[in-house]
């Protein structure tokens, strides 16, 4: 088990007039190798939760264990944790600061104290895995498009060989083609490296298609924690907190209401197509 979270609470501005509880007694187990989606409306606690996973925020109350070790114990190697639990922010320009992309991706493994040859080999491997074309390697990160910046930021984390990859809205602002390319790249990395992936997203279609498990956050708490099909069965409850199910869920439910004998578990376009064909006897 890579990570265990026990009774985690976090309060912004504790003791001030602006005090706000962002996380409220969260308990989670994040096993090795899972692909986990994290969804919730704005202010539900998603981003606050993931920033605790590599110690960017320290819990007001509660414990986090990484591979059985308490990350809050005195003397714990927090720098080492941040190499193992890599966080890609929603706005990748917050992580890109070197003169060119290749130098930027080298920064993490160089900071780990690795020899130059290994640093550069890791950077090249990570850039390839992130799907960034070689012609961009020597460009300033700020010359890149939004999708290319995200690939560069992901490569910078991959170069450190993380065991957990946390992505905060990695497709925000991208066109459909760019969004699909980034998500397919992440899914391929998950398969090939068998790393744990946490994907924070507002797209129900994306989480339904890619993840093994969904965490639904609401008001700083875990509302649902289950496989996508069972989570989206609660679509009416999700609507009450500003979320929804994938569009195809509503389509098959509407067909059922019209008297079709159809499987209403479909959460992806492919599943809905198969369900419709079966209902038509094809």
PAVO-893295 format. One line per field, with one value per residue: x, y, z of N, C-alpha, C in turn. Coordinates in steps of 0.02 Angstrom, whole numbers, plus 50000, padded with zeros to 5 digits. Example, Ala and Ser with C-alpha at 12.3 -4.5 7.8 and 13.67 -1.06 7.14 Angstrom:
% residues 2
n_x	50660 50642 $
n_y	49716 49888 $
n_z	50390 50354 $
ca_x	50615 50684 $
ca_y	49775 49947 $
ca_z	50390 50357 $
c_x	50660 50645 $
c_y	49835 50002 $
c_z	50390 50394 $
END
This chain:
% residues 282
n_x	50043 50036 50000 49920 49789 49737 49606 49613 49619 49605 49630 49610 49683 49679 49620 49597 49489 49452 49445 49429 49369 49442 49467 49391 49409 49459 49477 49574 49635 49764 49808 49951 49975 49845 49725 49655 49515 49476 49345 49236 49144 49195 49293 49272 49372 49464 49590 49657 49668 49753 49871 49918 49973 50106 50164 50157 50060 50030 49942 49812 49756 49775 49848 49969 50029 50163 50208 50205 50271 50262 50235 50242 50326 50465 50610 50582 50608 50561 50592 50632 50509 50439 50500 50453 50315 50240 50180 50081 50036 49881 49905 50032 50138 50178 50271 50372 50524 50655 50786 50766 50663 50722 50824 50743 50672 50777 50803 50739 50791 50927 50929 50909 51033 51093 51211 51272 51256 51155 51052 51025 50989 50874 50794 50777 50709 50593 50536 50507 50414 50313 50268 50315 50377 50540 50586 50547 50627 50733 50674 50612 50510 50402 50371 50292 50137 49980 49951 50075 50152 50096 50136 50274 50283 50235 50334 50442 50411 50405 50537 50596 50564 50438 50332 50202 50089 50016 49890 49825 49687 49737 49698 49635 49569 49614 49591 49475 49552 49683 49657 49619 49738 49829 49769 49769 49905 49936 49864 49933 50060 50025 49992 50115 50214 50156 50121 50044 49907 49830 49697 49633 49485 49359 49285 49167 49158 49291 49343 49260 49300 49437 49478 49501 49437 49337 49344 49233 49223 49152 49120 49237 49241 49241 49123 49079 49162 49212 49198 49182 49053 48967 48976 48919 48790 48731 48685 48585 48607 48733 48705 48646 48752 48814 48874 48877 48827 48913 48865 48811 48754 48634 48571 48550 48470 48358 48313 48278 48171 48081 48040 48132 48225 48365 48539 48581 48701 48799 48936 49024 49047 49072 49023 48888 48851 48865 48767 48650 48649 48635 48509 48435 48445 48556 $
n_y	49940 50106 50232 50298 50382 50459 50518 50652 50825 50995 51166 51321 51477 51463 51509 51640 51774 51732 51597 51435 51274 51161 51027 50886 50772 50663 50500 50383 50255 50228 50122 50041 50068 50099 50189 50334 50439 50606 50701 50845 50992 51166 51219 51109 51038 50963 51006 51047 50926 50848 50921 50889 50766 50760 50836 50975 51049 51048 50944 51003 50923 50747 50605 50554 50418 50356 50220 50154 50239 50378 50533 50650 50636 50685 50729 50662 50626 50741 50798 50688 50623 50707 50679 50553 50564 50644 50801 50880 51037 51130 51242 51241 51329 51369 51278 51280 51350 51361 51399 51329 51193 51064 51084 51119 50999 50922 50972 50914 50774 50810 50882 50779 50731 50651 50583 50676 50611 50516 50602 50672 50567 50521 50634 50641 50520 50545 50655 50597 50500 50583 50632 50744 50832 50821 50939 51039 51036 51124 51245 51393 51365 51450 51478 51379 51295 51279 51141 51085 51141 51075 50944 50960 50994 50876 50789 50839 50794 50655 50625 50612 50488 50451 50366 50390 50486 50639 50734 50890 50943 50920 50941 51060 51196 51151 51104 50980 50881 50901 50875 50739 50681 50708 50638 50506 50486 50492 50380 50280 50291 50253 50118 50066 50099 50062 50148 50236 50338 50493 50583 50738 50808 50899 50840 50725 50628 50601 50545 50435 50359 50328 50298 50186 50201 50315 50461 50561 50724 50831 50976 50965 50831 50652 50601 50497 50344 50239 50118 50182 50153 50125 50242 50335 50291 50362 50481 50578 50623 50674 50781 50868 50922 50999 50925 50798 50652 50561 50610 50505 50423 50485 50473 50332 50310 50386 50315 50196 50243 50263 50138 50050 49899 49904 49908 50004 50037 50097 50206 50261 50314 50206 50098 50134 50129 49991 49944 49997 49932 49799 49808 49828 49707 49674 $
n_z	50000 49951 50007 50151 50229 50373 50468 50421 50429 50378 50403 50337 50376 50515 50674 50640 50581 50459 50455 50385 50361 50260 50235 50308 50421 50338 50274 50191 50081 49970 49860 49782 49608 49565 49463 49493 49502 49549 49596 49610 49657 49637 49772 49850 49910 49838 49777 49890 49960 49875 49882 50005 49989 49948 50043 50024 50087 50262 50371 50478 50575 50600 50508 50385 50297 50207 50116 50238 50326 50435 50373 50443 50548 50651 50567 50450 50277 50181 50060 49986 49981 49895 49777 49753 49755 49637 49588 49470 49428 49398 49322 49220 49201 49325 49362 49272 49234 49190 49068 48949 48887 48899 48995 49101 49127 49167 49292 49409 49425 49432 49549 49634 49650 49555 49434 49291 49166 49191 49230 49110 49027 49090 49075 48936 48914 48988 48922 48801 48843 48889 48772 48704 48566 48489 48431 48516 48627 48654 48663 48747 48889 48891 48763 48719 48675 48766 48786 48758 48860 48970 48942 48955 49091 49148 49104 49177 49306 49285 49256 49378 49417 49487 49607 49626 49534 49526 49458 49429 49358 49218 49086 49074 48984 48861 48687 48618 48548 48598 48733 48730 48684 48789 48896 48847 48843 48979 49024 48957 49017 49146 49124 49074 49169 49286 49389 49527 49493 49517 49462 49451 49399 49306 49211 49184 49086 49056 49177 49188 49079 49099 49234 49376 49494 49586 49682 49764 49812 49934 50018 50092 50128 50096 49989 49903 49864 49753 49617 49448 49386 49494 49567 49477 49473 49570 49516 49534 49664 49646 49562 49652 49718 49626 49524 49395 49300 49168 49001 48925 49018 49051 48929 48911 49022 48988 48876 48938 49014 48916 48889 48837 48847 48916 48958 49091 49147 49074 49052 48965 48794 48710 48785 48793 48659 48635 48722 48666 48541 48585 48643 48530 48474 48398 $
ca_x	50000 50082 49983 49862 49771 49695 49574 49647 49582 49647 49594 49643 49676 49657 49626 49583 49420 49441 49454 49385 49390 49444 49462 49357 49414 49463 49511 49584 49691 49783 49852 49997 49954 49776 49711 49601 49488 49453 49298 49201 49134 49246 49291 49253 49430 49505 49659 49686 49685 49812 49931 49943 50002 50180 50187 50154 50022 50034 49876 49797 49748 49776 49912 49979 50083 50186 50243 50208 50306 50226 50273 50247 50373 50524 50667 50560 50638 50507 50619 50627 50438 50417 50525 50412 50245 50248 50118 50079 49984 49833 49937 50101 50189 50201 50324 50421 50560 50723 50796 50734 50625 50766 50855 50690 50658 50837 50809 50720 50842 50989 50920 50913 51104 51113 51263 51247 51235 51090 51004 51006 50955 50806 50757 50758 50659 50531 50508 50478 50354 50261 50243 50336 50421 50610 50598 50530 50669 50777 50634 50590 50444 50349 50354 50252 50064 49955 49960 50147 50175 50076 50180 50339 50276 50229 50401 50484 50396 50423 50610 50616 50540 50391 50289 50134 50083 49955 49879 49770 49656 49789 49672 49596 49583 49636 49538 49461 49607 49737 49635 49622 49808 49859 49740 49794 49975 49936 49841 49988 50110 49999 49999 50184 50254 50117 50122 49980 49890 49771 49678 49581 49453 49289 49253 49142 49173 49361 49353 49224 49336 49505 49498 49476 49404 49322 49332 49191 49232 49101 49126 49295 49233 49232 49052 49078 49227 49192 49211 49141 48983 48927 48972 48872 48721 48706 48687 48541 48641 48788 48677 48631 48813 48842 48908 48831 48855 48928 48804 48781 48712 48567 48542 48523 48414 48301 48289 48244 48108 48035 48021 48185 48260 48433 48585 48590 48766 48847 48963 49065 49015 49079 48976 48820 48840 48854 48703 48597 48648 48607 48438 48404 48454 48608 $
ca_y	50000 50163 50289 50292 50446 50445 50574 50712 50888 51053 51229 51382 51536 51441 51559 51707 51787 51702 51525 51393 51204 51138 50954 50870 50702 50620 50436 50354 50212 50235 50065 50047 50050 50118 50251 50361 50505 50647 50751 50886 51061 51214 51229 51047 51011 50921 51029 51046 50857 50822 50956 50856 50700 50764 50880 51047 51073 51004 50937 51033 50864 50684 50574 50526 50368 50336 50155 50136 50289 50439 50588 50707 50624 50727 50701 50627 50654 50769 50808 50622 50610 50746 50644 50493 50585 50701 50840 50925 51087 51147 51292 51214 51381 51374 51229 51288 51412 51361 51433 51290 51136 51008 51103 51117 50930 50897 51002 50868 50722 50843 50900 50716 50714 50600 50605 50713 50565 50488 50656 50686 50507 50522 50690 50621 50468 50575 50696 50550 50469 50635 50646 50809 50822 50841 51008 51085 51025 51182 51306 51417 51337 51500 51480 51320 51299 51254 51068 51070 51158 51021 50887 50977 50989 50804 50760 50859 50750 50586 50618 50594 50419 50448 50307 50417 50544 50675 50784 50934 50969 50924 50957 51123 51245 51121 51083 50908 50841 50906 50842 50667 50661 50710 50584 50443 50482 50475 50311 50237 50293 50212 50047 50046 50107 50036 50195 50260 50402 50529 50632 50785 50830 50918 50805 50659 50582 50581 50499 50373 50321 50310 50281 50125 50218 50386 50494 50621 50769 50882 51012 50940 50761 50603 50585 50430 50315 50176 50113 50233 50134 50131 50313 50371 50271 50414 50544 50629 50653 50714 50844 50912 50957 51034 50881 50761 50591 50570 50621 50442 50396 50514 50446 50264 50316 50411 50260 50151 50274 50256 50069 50007 49853 49924 49910 50074 50045 50127 50271 50286 50311 50137 50056 50153 50102 49919 49934 50012 49878 49740 49820 49821 49638 49670 $
ca_z	50000 49946 50049 50195 50258 50432 50504 50397 50426 50364 50413 50312 50419 50582 50727 50615 50563 50393 50463 50345 50361 50190 50238 50371 50443 50278 50281 50124 50065 49900 49846 49725 49541 49546 49427 49535 49484 49606 49569 49660 49635 49660 49844 49885 49946 49794 49771 49958 49975 49838 49903 50065 49974 49947 50096 50010 50144 50321 50401 50544 50616 50563 50489 50318 50295 50140 50124 50309 50366 50452 50341 50488 50604 50650 50529 50389 50216 50141 49993 49954 49968 49836 49718 49744 49743 49593 49579 49413 49443 49346 49279 49217 49204 49394 49371 49218 49250 49164 49004 48896 48911 48919 49059 49151 49144 49202 49359 49462 49438 49452 49619 49671 49658 49506 49388 49232 49113 49209 49229 49041 49001 49119 49045 48868 48920 49013 48869 48752 48873 48894 48705 48678 48509 48500 48408 48570 48686 48668 48666 48812 48907 48881 48691 48704 48681 48830 48789 48761 48928 49014 48929 48984 49164 49164 49094 49233 49361 49266 49257 49446 49428 49544 49617 49624 49490 49542 49406 49446 49297 49167 49020 49077 48933 48799 48640 48625 48523 48647 48794 48720 48679 48856 48936 48821 48864 49050 49029 48934 49070 49200 49105 49063 49229 49342 49444 49551 49463 49541 49412 49470 49337 49306 49156 49204 49032 49062 49233 49173 49029 49115 49302 49408 49557 49591 49746 49757 49868 49946 50082 50129 50148 50043 49983 49874 49848 49723 49546 49413 49373 49555 49584 49433 49490 49616 49477 49562 49722 49619 49537 49709 49740 49569 49477 49351 49271 49096 48961 48901 49073 49043 48867 48922 49070 48950 48835 48984 49033 48858 48883 48810 48893 48901 49014 49111 49180 49028 49071 48910 48729 48684 48823 48773 48592 48642 48756 48617 48491 48617 48651 48464 48452 48346 $
c_x	50044 50065 49919 49851 49721 49672 49604 49600 49630 49605 49637 49631 49654 49670 49614 49508 49401 49448 49404 49413 49385 49441 49436 49359 49413 49504 49514 49641 49702 49832 49897 49961 49884 49776 49648 49580 49464 49409 49263 49193 49190 49238 49274 49311 49477 49578 49694 49709 49749 49876 49958 49984 50078 50205 50188 50112 50030 49967 49871 49789 49753 49845 49910 50039 50100 50230 50256 50242 50264 50265 50279 50295 50434 50580 50647 50587 50582 50529 50615 50556 50416 50447 50481 50339 50248 50182 50126 50020 49939 49864 50011 50155 50215 50260 50381 50458 50630 50725 50767 50703 50669 50799 50804 50677 50717 50839 50794 50772 50910 50987 50921 50986 51129 51169 51234 51220 51166 51036 50979 50969 50883 50764 50734 50703 50591 50497 50475 50413 50297 50235 50261 50387 50490 50623 50582 50580 50710 50740 50623 50522 50387 50333 50306 50177 50043 49966 50033 50176 50156 50119 50249 50337 50272 50297 50447 50473 50418 50498 50636 50594 50494 50355 50215 50135 50015 49947 49816 49744 49705 49764 49633 49618 49606 49577 49529 49519 49665 49720 49642 49694 49841 49833 49764 49867 49979 49915 49897 50044 50089 50009 50072 50226 50220 50121 50051 49967 49827 49756 49620 49551 49382 49251 49232 49158 49245 49371 49318 49265 49402 49517 49468 49429 49393 49312 49290 49199 49174 49111 49182 49292 49229 49158 49042 49150 49213 49213 49163 49068 48940 48922 48919 48800 48689 48701 48641 48571 48700 48763 48664 48693 48850 48880 48855 48864 48876 48863 48771 48739 48641 48532 48511 48467 48351 48270 48251 48176 48056 48017 48072 48211 48334 48475 48599 48656 48816 48870 49009 49026 49016 49029 48904 48804 48825 48786 48645 48592 48619 48531 48400 48411 48506 48675 $
c_y	50062 50219 50276 50359 50433 50510 50641 50772 50945 51116 51286 51439 51519 51495 51630 51714 51753 51626 51485 51321 51178 51063 50935 50794 50653 50557 50402 50305 50217 50179 50079 50029 50067 50182 50279 50430 50540 50702 50787 50956 51105 51225 51167 51016 50970 50943 51031 50975 50836 50858 50930 50794 50702 50818 50954 51082 51023 51004 50974 50977 50802 50662 50553 50479 50352 50275 50140 50187 50352 50498 50649 50694 50668 50692 50665 50664 50679 50782 50743 50605 50645 50719 50583 50508 50650 50735 50886 50972 51101 51197 51275 51266 51393 51326 51237 51354 51416 51393 51395 51227 51080 51023 51099 51045 50898 50920 50952 50814 50751 50859 50838 50693 50662 50627 50634 50666 50535 50541 50668 50627 50505 50576 50671 50569 50499 50617 50653 50520 50519 50656 50714 50798 50853 50914 51060 51083 51087 51248 51328 51386 51385 51512 51424 51336 51272 51180 51049 51087 51102 50960 50899 50970 50917 50771 50777 50817 50679 50574 50599 50524 50414 50382 50326 50480 50576 50732 50824 50967 50975 50943 51022 51170 51217 51105 51008 50864 50841 50870 50766 50643 50658 50650 50515 50432 50462 50403 50262 50234 50249 50138 50025 50048 50077 50082 50212 50328 50430 50585 50674 50813 50852 50880 50735 50607 50557 50530 50432 50328 50292 50279 50215 50141 50293 50406 50556 50663 50818 50911 50982 50868 50717 50583 50514 50409 50245 50174 50160 50214 50144 50204 50348 50346 50324 50482 50598 50663 50695 50782 50893 50949 50988 50992 50847 50695 50607 50575 50556 50409 50421 50487 50377 50265 50340 50356 50209 50178 50269 50183 50022 49961 49860 49925 49983 50086 50082 50195 50300 50279 50240 50090 50071 50126 50027 49904 49945 49955 49813 49747 49812 49751 49629 49649 $
c_z	50000 49995 50088 50230 50314 50464 50486 50395 50412 50367 50385 50362 50489 50634 50705 50599 50497 50395 50421 50345 50289 50185 50307 50383 50384 50293 50213 50124 49990 49883 49785 49660 49521 49505 49458 49510 49547 49576 49626 49633 49662 49735 49884 49924 49903 49794 49838 49976 49939 49858 49970 50048 49969 49995 50080 50062 50201 50356 50467 50595 50571 50542 50416 50322 50223 50147 50197 50354 50375 50423 50387 50547 50595 50611 50465 50327 50170 50069 49953 49937 49904 49771 49702 49729 49703 49579 49519 49423 49383 49297 49275 49219 49275 49407 49321 49226 49221 49094 48945 48927 48937 48986 49116 49174 49180 49275 49414 49476 49458 49527 49664 49680 49609 49461 49324 49178 49128 49208 49158 49010 49027 49087 48975 48869 48940 48960 48816 48780 48878 48826 48678 48623 48520 48480 48463 48628 48704 48664 48738 48828 48891 48808 48673 48709 48750 48838 48794 48830 48977 49004 48960 49060 49186 49157 49152 49295 49346 49270 49327 49465 49488 49547 49614 49581 49503 49492 49421 49382 49239 49098 49019 49021 48866 48753 48646 48603 48574 48712 48787 48717 48747 48898 48912 48842 48938 49060 49009 48987 49129 49185 49104 49127 49291 49403 49465 49520 49496 49492 49438 49406 49349 49252 49178 49150 49038 49119 49220 49126 49055 49184 49326 49466 49558 49663 49732 49820 49873 50015 50125 50150 50086 50042 49956 49859 49820 49650 49509 49405 49436 49577 49542 49438 49535 49580 49505 49623 49700 49594 49593 49734 49680 49520 49433 49334 49199 49057 48940 48956 49066 48981 48880 48973 49035 48907 48879 49003 48977 48845 48852 48865 48878 48965 49032 49147 49136 49053 49018 48845 48702 48719 48803 48704 48595 48673 48707 48566 48521 48624 48585 48436 48398 48377 $
END
